Amino acid sequence: MNTQFYSIKTKSNTHVGSGQNSYGIVDNVVQKDYITELPCINSTSLKGALREYADYKKWQNLEDIFGSKPSEKDSNKLNQGTHYFSQAYLLSFPMRSNNLQFFNVTCPILLEHLIETLPESNTLKTKLQNLLNKNEIKTIEKNAPISDKHNGFIVEKHSIKTKNIANIFDVEIKKLLGENLLVMHDDTFKSLVKKLPIITRNQLDNGQSANLFYEEVVPRETIFGFTIQASSIESSFDSITDIQIGANATVGYGFCSTQKI
């Protein structure tokens, strides 16, 4: 079985809904990983978006790759498909700064999971492990995230200021996770990312408000990563550059770029 890793970067606000009822202030929440409680894209949603793209592009071997459509009723003709799609896990998240539009922020727990997810042959595994082994990362302070070129920049809160350690990040790591990379303490990262942007939306009926509701979104410039496994991975996946994932495409949600890593 061969494994290939791909990244997803959101180019607009993205809402991949959990499908669960919310009894809080937010009506529609995004999908989140059960363990970390951080945003993710479940494998079923990701596979559906990729299948829709492949169908639009008229790939010839669509059913062999993805399997039968869910609407197929004849069990004798059902095919599960030859490719296996993982959940898309969070890799880095944009956070605002006083002297920079935003940082691409990650944390050790995300880097550890990325190392586990990457194929053995990928050279990034060693580079990421070397980064995690650095004493500066092991002893990172809650209010002093690490940058490789910016010192004393405020990140989201006045109490959080960057600490500059020159050349700590490898070029390949920044290419995947973002040019303005910042590594933040796990606890600080989680507390900030849990406060996702909330969009107020309104359903109108003859010009009158019929249903005011609140929707959680993942902001643009967020980066996820996922894997595809197959005995022979379809090469067309490597050529996907732009794809729409999740709901509300007509209001500009879910436009993303993908890249083979």
CYANA upper distance limits for C-alpha pairs under 8 A (distance plus 0.5 A):
  1 MET  CA    229 GLN  CA      6.96
  1 MET  CA    230 ALA  CA      5.91
  1 MET  CA    231 SER  CA      5.02
  1 MET  CA    232 SER  CA      8.16
  2 ASN  CA    229 GLN  CA      6.03
  2 ASN  CA    230 ALA  CA      5.94
  2 ASN  CA    231 SER  CA      5.97
  2 ASN  CA    232 SER  CA      7.17
  2 ASN  CA    233 ILE  CA      7.59
  3 THR  CA    119 PRO  CA      6.58
  3 THR  CA    227 THR  CA      7.04
  3 THR  CA    228 ILE  CA      6.26
  3 THR  CA    229 GLN  CA      5.03
  3 THR  CA    230 ALA  CA      7.30
  3 THR  CA    233 ILE  CA      8.38
  4 GLN  CA    118 LEU  CA      8.45
  4 GLN  CA    119 PRO  CA      7.26
  4 GLN  CA    227 THR  CA      6.00
  4 GLN  CA    228 ILE  CA      5.91
  4 GLN  CA    229 GLN  CA      7.04
  4 GLN  CA    233 ILE  CA      8.32
  4 GLN  CA    260 LYS  CA      8.11
  4 GLN  CA    261 ILE  CA      8.27
  5 PHE  CA    118 LEU  CA      6.81
  5 PHE  CA    119 PRO  CA      7.62
  5 PHE  CA    225 GLY  CA      7.61
  5 PHE  CA    226 PHE  CA      6.34
  5 PHE  CA    227 THR  CA      4.97
  5 PHE  CA    228 ILE  CA      7.13
  5 PHE  CA    260 LYS  CA      6.72
  5 PHE  CA    261 ILE  CA      6.13
  6 TYR  CA    225 GLY  CA      6.22
  6 TYR  CA    226 PHE  CA      6.01
  6 TYR  CA    227 THR  CA      6.61
  6 TYR  CA    258 THR  CA      7.21
  6 TYR  CA    259 GLN  CA      5.97
  6 TYR  CA    260 LYS  CA      4.97
  6 TYR  CA    261 ILE  CA      5.91
  7 SER  CA    176 LEU  CA      8.02
  7 SER  CA    223 ILE  CA      7.33
  7 SER  CA    224 PHE  CA      6.16
  7 SER  CA    225 GLY  CA      4.85
  7 SER  CA    226 PHE  CA      6.95
  7 SER  CA    258 THR  CA      5.96
  7 SER  CA    259 GLN  CA      5.77
  7 SER  CA    260 LYS  CA      7.03
  7 SER  CA    261 ILE  CA      7.35
  8 ILE  CA    223 ILE  CA      6.03
  8 ILE  CA    224 PHE  CA      5.50
  8 ILE  CA    225 GLY  CA      6.52
  8 ILE  CA    256 CYS  CA      6.96
  8 ILE  CA    257 SER  CA      6.20
  8 ILE  CA    258 THR  CA      5.04
  8 ILE  CA    259 GLN  CA      7.26
  9 LYS  CA    220 ARG  CA      8.08
  9 LYS  CA    221 GLU  CA      6.37
  9 LYS  CA    222 THR  CA      6.14
  9 LYS  CA    223 ILE  CA      4.99
  9 LYS  CA    224 PHE  CA      6.98
  9 LYS  CA    256 CYS  CA      5.96
  9 LYS  CA    257 SER  CA      5.75
  9 LYS  CA    258 THR  CA      6.89
 10 THR  CA     14 THR  CA      7.41
 10 THR  CA    219 PRO  CA      7.69
 10 THR  CA    220 ARG  CA      5.27
 10 THR  CA    221 GLU  CA      5.73
 10 THR  CA    222 THR  CA      5.93
 10 THR  CA    223 ILE  CA      7.08
 10 THR  CA    254 GLY  CA      7.33
 10 THR  CA    255 PHE  CA      6.70
 10 THR  CA    256 CYS  CA      4.84
 10 THR  CA    257 SER  CA      7.05
 11 LYS  CA    220 ARG  CA      5.34
 11 LYS  CA    221 GLU  CA      6.50
 11 LYS  CA    254 GLY  CA      7.96
 11 LYS  CA    255 PHE  CA      5.93
 11 LYS  CA    256 CYS  CA      5.50
 11 LYS  CA    257 SER  CA      7.44
 12 SER  CA    219 PRO  CA      7.07
 12 SER  CA    220 ARG  CA      4.99
 12 SER  CA    221 GLU  CA      8.18
 12 SER  CA    252 GLY  CA      7.32
 12 SER  CA    253 TYR  CA      6.32
 12 SER  CA    254 GLY  CA      6.48
 12 SER  CA    255 PHE  CA      6.05
 12 SER  CA    256 CYS  CA      7.61
 13 ASN  CA    217 VAL  CA      6.40
 13 ASN  CA    218 VAL  CA      6.14
 13 ASN  CA    219 PRO  CA      5.08
 13 ASN  CA    220 ARG  CA      5.66
 13 ASN  CA    252 GLY  CA      8.04
 13 ASN  CA    253 TYR  CA      5.71
 13 ASN  CA    254 GLY  CA      6.59
 13 ASN  CA    255 PHE  CA      8.29
 14 THR  CA    217 VAL  CA      5.90
 14 THR  CA    218 VAL  CA      5.59
 14 THR  CA    219 PRO  CA      6.96
 14 THR  CA    220 ARG  CA      7.84
 14 THR  CA    245 ILE  CA      7.90
 14 THR  CA    246 GLY  CA      7.22
 14 THR  CA    247 ALA  CA      8.17
 14 THR  CA    253 TYR  CA      5.46
 14 THR  CA    254 GLY  CA      4.65
 14 THR  CA    255 PHE  CA      7.76
 15 HIS  CA     29 VAL  CA      8.45
 15 HIS  CA     30 VAL  CA      6.38
 15 HIS  CA    216 GLU  CA      7.41
 15 HIS  CA    217 VAL  CA      5.45
 15 HIS  CA    218 VAL  CA      6.88
 15 HIS  CA    246 GLY  CA      6.09
 15 HIS  CA    247 ALA  CA      6.32
 15 HIS  CA    248 ASN  CA      8.08
 15 HIS  CA    253 TYR  CA      7.20
 15 HIS  CA    254 GLY  CA      6.99
 16 VAL  CA     30 VAL  CA      5.87
 16 VAL  CA     31 GLN  CA      6.61
 16 VAL  CA     41 ILE  CA      7.24
 16 VAL  CA     45 SER  CA      8.07
 16 VAL  CA    245 ILE  CA      7.60
 16 VAL  CA    246 GLY  CA      4.83
 16 VAL  CA    247 ALA  CA      6.59
 16 VAL  CA    254 GLY  CA      8.44
 17 GLY  CA     28 ASN  CA      7.16
 17 GLY  CA     29 VAL  CA      6.37
 17 GLY  CA     30 VAL  CA      4.92
 17 GLY  CA     31 GLN  CA      6.06
 17 GLY  CA    246 GLY  CA      7.68
 17 GLY  CA    247 ALA  CA      7.87
 18 SER  CA     28 ASN  CA      8.23
 18 SER  CA     29 VAL  CA      6.63
 18 SER  CA     30 VAL  CA      5.74
 18 SER  CA     31 GLN  CA      4.93
 18 SER  CA     32 LYS  CA      8.07
 19 GLY  CA     28 ASN  CA      8.41
 20 GLN  CA     28 ASN  CA      8.49
 20 GLN  CA     29 VAL  CA      8.40
 21 ASN  CA     27 ASP  CA      7.80
 21 ASN  CA     28 ASN  CA      8.09
 22 SER  CA     26 VAL  CA      7.16
 22 SER  CA     27 ASP  CA      5.93
 22 SER  CA     28 ASN  CA      7.27
 22 SER  CA     29 VAL  CA      7.79
 23 TYR  CA     27 ASP  CA      7.78
 25 ILE  CA    214 TYR  CA      7.86
 26 VAL  CA    198 ILE  CA      8.08
 26 VAL  CA    213 PHE  CA      8.08
 26 VAL  CA    214 TYR  CA      5.57
 26 VAL  CA    215 GLU  CA      6.53
 26 VAL  CA    216 GLU  CA      7.33
 27 ASP  CA    213 PHE  CA      6.66
 27 ASP  CA    214 TYR  CA      5.81
 27 ASP  CA    215 GLU  CA      6.51
 28 ASN  CA    214 TYR  CA      7.02
 28 ASN  CA    215 GLU  CA      5.23
 28 ASN  CA    216 GLU  CA      6.55
 29 VAL  CA    215 GLU  CA      6.76
 29 VAL  CA    216 GLU  CA      5.48
 29 VAL  CA    217 VAL  CA      8.05
 30 VAL  CA     39 PRO  CA      7.33
 30 VAL  CA    216 GLU  CA      6.57
 30 VAL  CA    217 VAL  CA      7.03
 30 VAL  CA    218 VAL  CA      8.15
 31 GLN  CA     39 PRO  CA      6.35
 31 GLN  CA     40 CYS  CA      6.19
 31 GLN  CA     41 ILE  CA      6.69
 31 GLN  CA     42 ASN  CA      7.51
 32 LYS  CA     36 THR  CA      8.39
 32 LYS  CA     37 GLU  CA      5.78
 32 LYS  CA     38 LEU  CA      5.66
 32 LYS  CA     39 PRO  CA      4.76
 32 LYS  CA     40 CYS  CA      5.55
 32 LYS  CA     41 ILE  CA      7.99
 33 ASP  CA     37 GLU  CA      5.44
 33 ASP  CA     38 LEU  CA      6.04
 33 ASP  CA     39 PRO  CA      6.74
 33 ASP  CA     40 CYS  CA      6.27
 33 ASP  CA     89 TYR  CA      8.33
 37 GLU  CA    194 LYS  CA      8.30
 38 LEU  CA     90 LEU  CA      7.71
 38 LEU  CA    190 LYS  CA      7.70
 38 LEU  CA    193 VAL  CA      7.62
 38 LEU  CA    194 LYS  CA      7.30
 39 PRO  CA     89 TYR  CA      8.05
 39 PRO  CA     90 LEU  CA      6.92
 39 PRO  CA    218 VAL  CA      7.98
 40 CYS  CA     87 GLN  CA      7.68
 40 CYS  CA     88 ALA  CA      6.21
 40 CYS  CA     89 TYR  CA      5.60
 40 CYS  CA     90 LEU  CA      6.37
 40 CYS  CA    224 PHE  CA      7.98
 41 ILE  CA     45 SER  CA      7.03
 41 ILE  CA     46 LEU  CA      6.81
 41 ILE  CA     87 GLN  CA      6.38
 41 ILE  CA     88 ALA  CA      5.44
 41 ILE  CA     89 TYR  CA      7.33
 42 ASN  CA     46 LEU  CA      6.75
 42 ASN  CA     86 SER  CA      8.28
 42 ASN  CA     87 GLN  CA      5.27
 42 ASN  CA     88 ALA  CA      6.94
 43 SER  CA     47 LYS  CA      6.38
 43 SER  CA     85 PHE  CA      6.42
 43 SER  CA     86 SER  CA      5.74
 43 SER  CA     87 GLN  CA      4.71
 43 SER  CA     88 ALA  CA      7.32
 44 THR  CA     48 GLY  CA      6.58
 44 THR  CA     87 GLN  CA      8.47
 45 SER  CA     49 ALA  CA      6.78
 45 SER  CA    245 ILE  CA      8.28
 45 SER  CA    246 GLY  CA      7.75
 46 LEU  CA     50 LEU  CA      6.74
 46 LEU  CA     85 PHE  CA      8.24
 46 LEU  CA     87 GLN  CA      7.87
 46 LEU  CA     88 ALA  CA      7.95
 46 LEU  CA    245 ILE  CA      7.64
 47 LYS  CA     51 ARG  CA      6.51
 47 LYS  CA     66 PHE  CA      8.23
 47 LYS  CA     85 PHE  CA      6.97
 48 GLY  CA     52 GLU  CA      6.62
 49 ALA  CA     53 TYR  CA      6.77
 49 ALA  CA    243 ILE  CA      8.14
 49 ALA  CA    244 GLN  CA      7.33
 49 ALA  CA    245 ILE  CA      6.04
 49 ALA  CA    246 GLY  CA      7.96
 50 LEU  CA     54 ALA  CA      6.65
 50 LEU  CA    243 ILE  CA      8.24
 51 ARG  CA     55 ASP  CA      6.49
 51 ARG  CA     62 LEU  CA      8.09
 51 ARG  CA     66 PHE  CA      7.27
 52 GLU  CA     56 TYR  CA      6.66
 53 TYR  CA     57 LYS  CA      6.70
 53 TYR  CA    243 ILE  CA      7.33
 54 ALA  CA     58 LYS  CA      6.49
 54 ALA  CA     59 TRP  CA      5.98
 54 ALA  CA     62 LEU  CA      7.45
 55 ASP  CA     59 TRP  CA      6.72
 55 ASP  CA     62 LEU  CA      7.52
 58 LYS  CA     62 LEU  CA      8.45
 61 ASN  CA     65 ILE  CA      6.89
 62 LEU  CA     66 PHE  CA      6.65
 62 LEU  CA     67 GLY  CA      8.07
 63 GLU  CA     67 GLY  CA      5.10
 63 GLU  CA     68 SER  CA      6.18
 63 GLU  CA     69 LYS  CA      8.36
 63 GLU  CA     79 ASN  CA      8.01
 63 GLU  CA     81 GLY  CA      7.05
 64 ASP  CA     79 ASN  CA      8.06
 64 ASP  CA     81 GLY  CA      5.61
 64 ASP  CA     82 THR  CA      6.60
 65 ILE  CA     81 GLY  CA      5.44
 65 ILE  CA     82 THR  CA      5.63
 65 ILE  CA     83 HIS  CA      5.98
 65 ILE  CA    234 GLU  CA      8.15
 66 PHE  CA     80 GLN  CA      7.45
 66 PHE  CA     81 GLY  CA      5.12
 66 PHE  CA     82 THR  CA      7.31
 66 PHE  CA     83 HIS  CA      6.93
 67 GLY  CA     78 LEU  CA      7.89
 67 GLY  CA     79 ASN  CA      5.28
 67 GLY  CA     80 GLN  CA      4.83
 67 GLY  CA     81 GLY  CA      4.14
 67 GLY  CA     82 THR  CA      7.78
 68 SER  CA     72 GLU  CA      7.09
 68 SER  CA     77 LYS  CA      8.44
 68 SER  CA     78 LEU  CA      5.99
 68 SER  CA     79 ASN  CA      5.59
 68 SER  CA     80 GLN  CA      6.87
 68 SER  CA     81 GLY  CA      7.73
 72 GLU  CA     77 LYS  CA      8.48
 72 GLU  CA     78 LEU  CA      7.54
 74 ASP  CA     78 LEU  CA      7.28
 82 THR  CA    230 ALA  CA      6.60
 82 THR  CA    231 SER  CA      8.28
 83 HIS  CA    228 ILE  CA      7.12
 83 HIS  CA    229 GLN  CA      6.16
 83 HIS  CA    230 ALA  CA      5.35
 83 HIS  CA    233 ILE  CA      7.67
 84 TYR  CA    228 ILE  CA      6.08
 84 TYR  CA    229 GLN  CA      5.51
 84 TYR  CA    230 ALA  CA      6.95
 85 PHE  CA    226 PHE  CA      8.00
 85 PHE  CA    227 THR  CA      6.60
 85 PHE  CA    228 ILE  CA      5.33
 85 PHE  CA    229 GLN  CA      7.15
 86 SER  CA    226 PHE  CA      6.20
 86 SER  CA    227 THR  CA      5.93
 86 SER  CA    228 ILE  CA      7.05
 87 GLN  CA    226 PHE  CA      6.55
 87 GLN  CA    227 THR  CA      8.35
 88 ALA  CA    224 PHE  CA      6.20
 88 ALA  CA    225 GLY  CA      5.60
 88 ALA  CA    226 PHE  CA      4.95
 88 ALA  CA    227 THR  CA      8.30
 89 TYR  CA    224 PHE  CA      5.75
 89 TYR  CA    225 GLY  CA      5.88
 89 TYR  CA    226 PHE  CA      6.98
 90 LEU  CA    110 LEU  CA      7.62
 90 LEU  CA    222 THR  CA      8.37
 90 LEU  CA    223 ILE  CA      6.77
 90 LEU  CA    224 PHE  CA      4.94
 90 LEU  CA    225 GLY  CA      7.05
 91 LEU  CA    106 THR  CA      6.91
 91 LEU  CA    110 LEU  CA      6.56
 91 LEU  CA    111 LEU  CA      7.88
 91 LEU  CA    114 LEU  CA      7.93
 91 LEU  CA    177 LEU  CA      7.11
 91 LEU  CA    222 THR  CA      8.42
 91 LEU  CA    223 ILE  CA      5.96
 91 LEU  CA    224 PHE  CA      5.54
 91 LEU  CA    225 GLY  CA      6.89
 92 SER  CA    104 ASN  CA      6.23
 92 SER  CA    105 VAL  CA      5.63
 92 SER  CA    106 THR  CA      5.14
 92 SER  CA    177 LEU  CA      6.37
 92 SER  CA    178 GLY  CA      8.15
 92 SER  CA    222 THR  CA      6.53
 92 SER  CA    223 ILE  CA      5.72
 92 SER  CA    224 PHE  CA      7.58
 93 PHE  CA    103 PHE  CA      8.45
 93 PHE  CA    104 ASN  CA      6.01
 93 PHE  CA    105 VAL  CA      5.60
 93 PHE  CA    106 THR  CA      7.01
 93 PHE  CA    193 VAL  CA      8.07
 93 PHE  CA    221 GLU  CA      7.59
 93 PHE  CA    222 THR  CA      5.26
 93 PHE  CA    223 ILE  CA      6.98
 94 PRO  CA    102 PHE  CA      6.34
 94 PRO  CA    103 PHE  CA      6.00
 94 PRO  CA    104 ASN  CA      5.30
 94 PRO  CA    105 VAL  CA      6.50
 94 PRO  CA    219 PRO  CA      8.09
 94 PRO  CA    220 ARG  CA      8.30
 94 PRO  CA    221 GLU  CA      6.55
 94 PRO  CA    222 THR  CA      6.45
 95 MET  CA    102 PHE  CA      5.63
 95 MET  CA    103 PHE  CA      5.78
 95 MET  CA    104 ASN  CA      7.17
 95 MET  CA    105 VAL  CA      7.15
 95 MET  CA    155 VAL  CA      7.10
 95 MET  CA    156 GLU  CA      6.90
 96 ARG  CA    100 LEU  CA      7.73
 96 ARG  CA    101 GLN  CA      6.41
 96 ARG  CA    102 PHE  CA      4.75
 96 ARG  CA    103 PHE  CA      6.91
 96 ARG  CA    155 VAL  CA      6.38
 96 ARG  CA    156 GLU  CA      5.99
 97 SER  CA    101 GLN  CA      6.50
 97 SER  CA    102 PHE  CA      6.01
 97 SER  CA    103 PHE  CA      7.54
 97 SER  CA    153 PHE  CA      7.11
 97 SER  CA    154 ILE  CA      5.85
 97 SER  CA    155 VAL  CA      5.11
 97 SER  CA    156 GLU  CA      6.54
 98 ASN  CA    153 PHE  CA      7.00
 98 ASN  CA    154 ILE  CA      6.08
 98 ASN  CA    155 VAL  CA      7.57
 99 ASN  CA    153 PHE  CA      6.89
 99 ASN  CA    154 ILE  CA      8.11
102 PHE  CA    180 ASN  CA      8.11
103 PHE  CA    155 VAL  CA      8.46
103 PHE  CA    180 ASN  CA      5.58
103 PHE  CA    181 LEU  CA      6.51
103 PHE  CA    182 LEU  CA      6.84
104 ASN  CA    177 LEU  CA      7.24
104 ASN  CA    178 GLY  CA      5.86
104 ASN  CA    179 GLU  CA      7.71
104 ASN  CA    180 ASN  CA      5.97
104 ASN  CA    181 LEU  CA      5.23
104 ASN  CA    182 LEU  CA      6.47
104 ASN  CA    221 GLU  CA      8.43
104 ASN  CA    222 THR  CA      8.40
105 VAL  CA    181 LEU  CA      6.36
105 VAL  CA    182 LEU  CA      5.17
105 VAL  CA    183 VAL  CA      6.33
105 VAL  CA    184 MET  CA      7.24
105 VAL  CA    189 PHE  CA      8.43
106 THR  CA    110 LEU  CA      7.12
106 THR  CA    111 LEU  CA      7.93
106 THR  CA    177 LEU  CA      8.38
106 THR  CA    181 LEU  CA      8.08
106 THR  CA    182 LEU  CA      6.77
106 THR  CA    183 VAL  CA      5.56
106 THR  CA    184 MET  CA      6.63
106 THR  CA    189 PHE  CA      7.85
107 CYS  CA    111 LEU  CA      6.90
107 CYS  CA    183 VAL  CA      5.60
107 CYS  CA    184 MET  CA      5.44
107 CYS  CA    185 HIS  CA      6.38
107 CYS  CA    186 ASP  CA      5.91
107 CYS  CA    189 PHE  CA      7.13
108 PRO  CA    112 GLU  CA      6.55
108 PRO  CA    132 LEU  CA      7.44
108 PRO  CA    137 ILE  CA      8.21
108 PRO  CA    183 VAL  CA      7.83
108 PRO  CA    184 MET  CA      8.11
108 PRO  CA    185 HIS  CA      7.66
108 PRO  CA    186 ASP  CA      6.88
109 ILE  CA    113 HIS  CA      6.88
109 ILE  CA    186 ASP  CA      6.96
110 LEU  CA    114 LEU  CA      6.64
111 LEU  CA    115 ILE  CA      6.77
111 LEU  CA    128 LEU  CA      7.49
111 LEU  CA    132 LEU  CA      8.25
112 GLU  CA    116 GLU  CA      7.00
112 GLU  CA    129 GLN  CA      8.36
112 GLU  CA    132 LEU  CA      8.45
113 HIS  CA    117 THR  CA      6.69
114 LEU  CA    118 LEU  CA      6.62
114 LEU  CA    225 GLY  CA      8.49
115 ILE  CA    124 LEU  CA      8.40
115 ILE  CA    125 LYS  CA      5.72
115 ILE  CA    128 LEU  CA      7.26
115 ILE  CA    129 GLN  CA      7.65
117 THR  CA    226 PHE  CA      8.46
117 THR  CA    227 THR  CA      8.05
118 LEU  CA    122 ASN  CA      6.99
118 LEU  CA    124 LEU  CA      8.34
118 LEU  CA    125 LYS  CA      7.09
118 LEU  CA    227 THR  CA      8.41
120 GLU  CA    125 LYS  CA      7.86
123 THR  CA    127 LYS  CA      7.36
124 LEU  CA    128 LEU  CA      6.43
124 LEU  CA    172 GLU  CA      7.68
124 LEU  CA    173 ILE  CA      7.54
125 LYS  CA    129 GLN  CA      6.68
126 THR  CA    130 ASN  CA      6.60
127 LYS  CA    131 LEU  CA      6.80
127 LYS  CA    170 ASP  CA      7.67
127 LYS  CA    173 ILE  CA      8.11
128 LEU  CA    132 LEU  CA      6.82
128 LEU  CA    173 ILE  CA      7.76
129 GLN  CA    133 ASN  CA      6.65
130 ASN  CA    134 LYS  CA      7.07
131 LEU  CA    137 ILE  CA      7.77
131 LEU  CA    168 ILE  CA      7.98
131 LEU  CA    169 PHE  CA      7.76
132 LEU  CA    137 ILE  CA      6.44
132 LEU  CA    138 LYS  CA      7.28
133 ASN  CA    137 ILE  CA      7.68
133 ASN  CA    138 LYS  CA      7.36
134 LYS  CA    138 LYS  CA      6.91
135 ASN  CA    139 THR  CA      6.53
136 GLU  CA    140 ILE  CA      6.39
137 ILE  CA    146 ILE  CA      8.32
137 ILE  CA    183 VAL  CA      8.27
140 ILE  CA    144 ALA  CA      7.48
140 ILE  CA    145 PRO  CA      7.37
140 ILE  CA    146 ILE  CA      8.03
140 ILE  CA    184 MET  CA      7.82
140 ILE  CA    185 HIS  CA      6.57
141 GLU  CA    145 PRO  CA      7.35
141 GLU  CA    185 HIS  CA      6.87
142 LYS  CA    160 ILE  CA      8.45
142 LYS  CA    184 MET  CA      7.70
142 LYS  CA    185 HIS  CA      5.66
142 LYS  CA    187 ASP  CA      7.77
142 LYS  CA    188 THR  CA      6.43
143 ASN  CA    159 SER  CA      6.93
143 ASN  CA    160 ILE  CA      4.97
143 ASN  CA    161 LYS  CA      6.82
143 ASN  CA    162 THR  CA      8.47
143 ASN  CA    185 HIS  CA      8.33
143 ASN  CA    188 THR  CA      8.00
144 ALA  CA    160 ILE  CA      6.49
144 ALA  CA    161 LYS  CA      5.86
144 ALA  CA    162 THR  CA      5.72
144 ALA  CA    163 LYS  CA      6.16
144 ALA  CA    184 MET  CA      7.85
145 PRO  CA    160 ILE  CA      8.01
145 PRO  CA    161 LYS  CA      7.35
145 PRO  CA    162 THR  CA      5.53
145 PRO  CA    163 LYS  CA      6.46
145 PRO  CA    182 LEU  CA      6.83
145 PRO  CA    183 VAL  CA      5.99
145 PRO  CA    184 MET  CA      4.86
145 PRO  CA    185 HIS  CA      7.16
146 ILE  CA    162 THR  CA      6.27
146 ILE  CA    163 LYS  CA      5.41
146 ILE  CA    164 ASN  CA      6.47
146 ILE  CA    165 ILE  CA      7.29
146 ILE  CA    182 LEU  CA      5.99
146 ILE  CA    183 VAL  CA      5.67
146 ILE  CA    184 MET  CA      7.03
147 SER  CA    151 ASN  CA      7.75
147 SER  CA    162 THR  CA      6.78
147 SER  CA    163 LYS  CA      6.42
147 SER  CA    164 ASN  CA      5.40
147 SER  CA    165 ILE  CA      6.66
147 SER  CA    166 ALA  CA      8.22
147 SER  CA    168 ILE  CA      8.41
147 SER  CA    180 ASN  CA      8.36
147 SER  CA    181 LEU  CA      6.96
147 SER  CA    182 LEU  CA      5.44
147 SER  CA    183 VAL  CA      7.37
148 ASP  CA    164 ASN  CA      5.82
148 ASP  CA    165 ILE  CA      5.44
148 ASP  CA    166 ALA  CA      5.06
148 ASP  CA    167 ASN  CA      5.97
148 ASP  CA    168 ILE  CA      6.24
148 ASP  CA    169 PHE  CA      7.04
148 ASP  CA    181 LEU  CA      8.22
148 ASP  CA    182 LEU  CA      8.34
149 LYS  CA    164 ASN  CA      6.09
149 LYS  CA    165 ILE  CA      7.41
149 LYS  CA    166 ALA  CA      6.38
149 LYS  CA    167 ASN  CA      8.27
150 HIS  CA    162 THR  CA      7.15
150 HIS  CA    163 LYS  CA      7.53
150 HIS  CA    164 ASN  CA      5.86
151 ASN  CA    161 LYS  CA      8.05
151 ASN  CA    162 THR  CA      5.74
151 ASN  CA    163 LYS  CA      5.46
151 ASN  CA    164 ASN  CA      5.14
152 GLY  CA    161 LYS  CA      5.48
152 GLY  CA    162 THR  CA      5.38
152 GLY  CA    163 LYS  CA      6.70
152 GLY  CA    164 ASN  CA      8.32
153 PHE  CA    161 LYS  CA      5.66
153 PHE  CA    162 THR  CA      5.68
154 ILE  CA    158 HIS  CA      6.27
154 ILE  CA    159 SER  CA      7.97
154 ILE  CA    160 ILE  CA      6.20
154 ILE  CA    161 LYS  CA      5.04
154 ILE  CA    162 THR  CA      7.08
155 VAL  CA    160 ILE  CA      6.07
155 VAL  CA    161 LYS  CA      6.58
155 VAL  CA    162 THR  CA      7.79
156 GLU  CA    160 ILE  CA      7.74
169 PHE  CA    173 ILE  CA      7.13
169 PHE  CA    174 LYS  CA      7.32
170 ASP  CA    174 LYS  CA      7.03
171 VAL  CA    175 LYS  CA      6.67
172 GLU  CA    176 LEU  CA      7.01
173 ILE  CA    177 LEU  CA      6.59
173 ILE  CA    178 GLY  CA      8.41
174 LYS  CA    178 GLY  CA      5.42
174 LYS  CA    179 GLU  CA      5.62
174 LYS  CA    180 ASN  CA      8.09
174 LYS  CA    181 LEU  CA      6.80
175 LYS  CA    179 GLU  CA      6.91
176 LEU  CA    261 ILE  CA      8.23
177 LEU  CA    181 LEU  CA      7.21
177 LEU  CA    223 ILE  CA      7.37
184 MET  CA    188 THR  CA      7.28
184 MET  CA    189 PHE  CA      6.47
185 HIS  CA    189 PHE  CA      6.58
186 ASP  CA    190 LYS  CA      6.66
187 ASP  CA    191 SER  CA      6.72
188 THR  CA    192 LEU  CA      6.83
189 PHE  CA    193 VAL  CA      6.60
190 LYS  CA    194 LYS  CA      6.53
191 SER  CA    195 LYS  CA      7.69
196 LEU  CA    216 GLU  CA      6.95
196 LEU  CA    217 VAL  CA      7.00
196 LEU  CA    218 VAL  CA      7.08
196 LEU  CA    219 PRO  CA      8.41
197 PRO  CA    216 GLU  CA      6.46
197 PRO  CA    217 VAL  CA      6.22
197 PRO  CA    218 VAL  CA      7.46
197 PRO  CA    219 PRO  CA      7.57
198 ILE  CA    214 TYR  CA      6.91
198 ILE  CA    215 GLU  CA      5.95
198 ILE  CA    216 GLU  CA      5.03
198 ILE  CA    217 VAL  CA      6.73
199 ILE  CA    214 TYR  CA      6.22
199 ILE  CA    215 GLU  CA      5.64
199 ILE  CA    216 GLU  CA      6.82
199 ILE  CA    217 VAL  CA      7.77
200 THR  CA    212 LEU  CA      7.83
200 THR  CA    213 PHE  CA      6.52
200 THR  CA    214 TYR  CA      5.17
200 THR  CA    215 GLU  CA      6.88
201 ARG  CA    212 LEU  CA      6.44
201 ARG  CA    213 PHE  CA      5.90
201 ARG  CA    214 TYR  CA      6.55
201 ARG  CA    215 GLU  CA      7.72
202 ASN  CA    209 SER  CA      7.01
202 ASN  CA    210 ALA  CA      7.85
202 ASN  CA    211 ASN  CA      6.18
202 ASN  CA    212 LEU  CA      4.91
202 ASN  CA    213 PHE  CA      6.67
203 GLN  CA    209 SER  CA      6.59
203 GLN  CA    210 ALA  CA      6.01
203 GLN  CA    211 ASN  CA      5.46
203 GLN  CA    212 LEU  CA      6.84
204 LEU  CA    208 GLN  CA      5.78
204 LEU  CA    209 SER  CA      5.20
204 LEU  CA    210 ALA  CA      5.77
204 LEU  CA    211 ASN  CA      7.56
205 ASP  CA    209 SER  CA      6.81
205 ASP  CA    210 ALA  CA      6.25
218 VAL  CA    222 THR  CA      7.61
228 ILE  CA    233 ILE  CA      8.01
229 GLN  CA    233 ILE  CA      7.31
235 SER  CA    239 SER  CA      7.97
236 SER  CA    240 ILE  CA      7.49
238 ASP  CA    259 GLN  CA      7.55
238 ASP  CA    260 LYS  CA      6.27
240 ILE  CA    257 SER  CA      8.43
240 ILE  CA    258 THR  CA      6.85
240 ILE  CA    259 GLN  CA      7.84
241 THR  CA    257 SER  CA      5.70
241 THR  CA    258 THR  CA      5.62
241 THR  CA    259 GLN  CA      7.07
242 ASP  CA    255 PHE  CA      7.67
242 ASP  CA    256 CYS  CA      6.17
242 ASP  CA    257 SER  CA      4.93
242 ASP  CA    258 THR  CA      6.82
243 ILE  CA    255 PHE  CA      6.49
243 ILE  CA    256 CYS  CA      5.83
243 ILE  CA    257 SER  CA      6.64
243 ILE  CA    258 THR  CA      7.94
244 GLN  CA    249 ALA  CA      7.66
244 GLN  CA    253 TYR  CA      8.40
244 GLN  CA    254 GLY  CA      5.62
244 GLN  CA    255 PHE  CA      5.05
244 GLN  CA    256 CYS  CA      6.44
245 ILE  CA    254 GLY  CA      5.29
245 ILE  CA    255 PHE  CA      7.02
245 ILE  CA    256 CYS  CA      7.59
246 GLY  CA    253 TYR  CA      8.03
246 GLY  CA    254 GLY  CA      6.14
247 ALA  CA    253 TYR  CA      7.24
247 ALA  CA    254 GLY  CA      7.40
248 ASN  CA    252 GLY  CA      7.30
248 ASN  CA    253 TYR  CA      5.91
248 ASN  CA    254 GLY  CA      7.95
249 ALA  CA    253 TYR  CA      5.36
249 ALA  CA    254 GLY  CA      6.78
249 ALA  CA    255 PHE  CA      8.12
